C-alpha cells in the first residue's frame, strides 16, 4: 500500500471506518439483517485475505482454500457435538487442525507448479469434502447443527450479535495487519520474489520451497480461524462449505477486490456478497417495465447474470476494484 | 468370483468413460494451454440433450447422435464467444472465467429444464444382460459403452497420429506461432479442437445418463476425477490420460466395492463401517499423492509444460 492521500487509500479508510460504525446504524435503523449479512461478509473477507497471501502475493494458485474453512468449522462443530464448548479449546484445535492439513497438502502440492498446483489443491480439498461427508457420527451429508456457540470468559458472549460482529471485525483487521506486515518483511520479499522468478530466488540462495510452505501454512491457519467464526455465525456446518465451488468463490473475491493489495480482498467480499443480494432485485426492477411479471420470476435465476459478469471482470477489469481505484488516481495526476 | 469379474468390468467401463472426459480436457490444455473448468458443464449438457432428444425422436440412438452434434455446436459456440478471448492469458484467468461459465450453464439448465433431474430410458434391446462367460451375466448397455469408448479411443488415436488434422494438432501443441506462421488457420483449428473436446465430454455425459440421473451439478464431481486423471497421466498426454483413466476407474470402483470388507478384516465392525466410506473415496486422492511424490509432472508427461 502506498502512503499519502490517494483516492485508493481514502476509499479504503472510509470502508474500514464504515464497518466499525455499521452496528450503530443497524441498531438505529432496526435492521438486524444488515448486521448478520455484514458479519458473514467480514468472515468470508478474512478467508479471502488469507487466500490473497498465497494467491496474490505468493503466486500460488490454490483452488482448495475452502477446505480450511471446512476444517476450522468442523473442529468447532465436532467439539461442540462432543459437549466441549469452551472457545479456549475449540479455536486452538481449529487452528491446529487447519495448520496441519495445510502442512501436509502444502508439502505435497508445492512440489508441483502451474496448472498441476491448481488441480492438486482442488483435489485435496475435494478429498476433505468426501471425508466430512462420510462422517456419519457428525451428520454426514446432512451437516451438523451447533447448539451452543464457543464459550469465552464472562463479558464476551458470542451469541450476542453485536459482540460477535466486533469479534469478527477485530480478527479481520488483525489478519489484514498481519498480512500487511508479513508481505513487507524480509519473508514477504522472498515470497513475492519467488512469485516473479522462483529460479532466480533459489539461485541467490533462498530455499524458496520452505518459505512458500510456511506462507501456505500461515494462510491455511488464518482461513481455519475464519472457518471457526463461520461455524459460530451460522450455528451449522455441512460438507457444502468445503465443496470446490466454494474455493472458486473465494478466488473470485480476491480477484474482484484486487490481488496482492492489503484491503482488496475485503472490497471483493463486500462487492460480491452485496452483488448477490442486489442482483435479484436489479433484475426484477430493470426487467419489469419490459417483460412485466416474468421479471419477478426471472430474478430467481440471477446466477445466469453472475456467470458472464465474472467473465467480463476477468477480461476487462483484471486489477479488480483496487486496480480501478488506482486508475482514478492516475487520471487525476495527468 | 462372479462379483469380482463384474466389478472389474464395471471398473473398466468407468475408466473408459473417464478417459473421454480427460481426453478432451488434456487435448484442450495441451494445444490451447487452456484450463477449462466448464468441461463438466459440457458433460452435463450432453446428458440433458440426450434425455430431451430421445423423448422427441422416440429413439435412443437417434437422440444420442443428435445430442452429440448439439454438444459439438455448443462447444464451438462457447469457444468463439468466450474461450477465444482467454487464450494466452494467465491460468488464474482461465479458472475464473470458466468458473463463471459453470454458474451460467448450471443456471441455464435450471431455466430450461427445471430444477428436477431427468432420466433417460434405455431401449429394451440394450436393457438386457448378456452372458459373457459361462455363468456370468453382464449388462448389455455397459458392454455397449465399453465398445463405443474403445472405438472412440481408436478413432482419436488414428485422428491425432495418422491424419493431416492430427498432424496440425500435434504441431500446434508444440509450437503455436510456427504453425500459424506456416499459414494454418489456427483460429479455426482451435475452434475445432475445442468442439471435439466438448463432443467427447458430451458423449461421456449422454452415455452415463441412463445409468445415473441427469441433474444439475452432475458434471462437477466427475470433473474433479478428470482432473486427477490428467494430473496422474501428465497434462497434455492422451496416452497418459488413457492409462490413468483406467487405473483410476479400477481403484475407485474396486475400492468402493471391496475396501469396506478389507477394512472389516482389520478393524472392528463398527470402526470399519464408519471409516470405510470416507476412506474408499479418499483412495484415488492418495493414489494421486503417491504419483506426485514420485513424479511431480505426471506419469506420461510431455516434459515441456
Interface residues (C-beta under 8 A of the other chain):
Chain A: X55 X61 X63 X108 X109 X111 X112 X114 X115 X116 X118 X119 X120 X122 X123 X124 X126 X127 X130 X131 X133 X134 X135 X136 X137 X244 X245 X248 X251 X252 X255 X301 X303 X304 X306 X307 X308 X309 X310 X311 X313 X314 X315 X318
Chain B: X29 X35 X37 X82 X85 X86 X91 X92 X93 X95 X96 X97 X99 X100 X101 X102 X103 X104 X105 X106 X107 X108 X110 X111 X220 X224 X227 X228 X230 X231 X235 X274 X277 X278 X279 X281 X282 X285 X288 X289 X292 X293 X296 X297 X298 X305
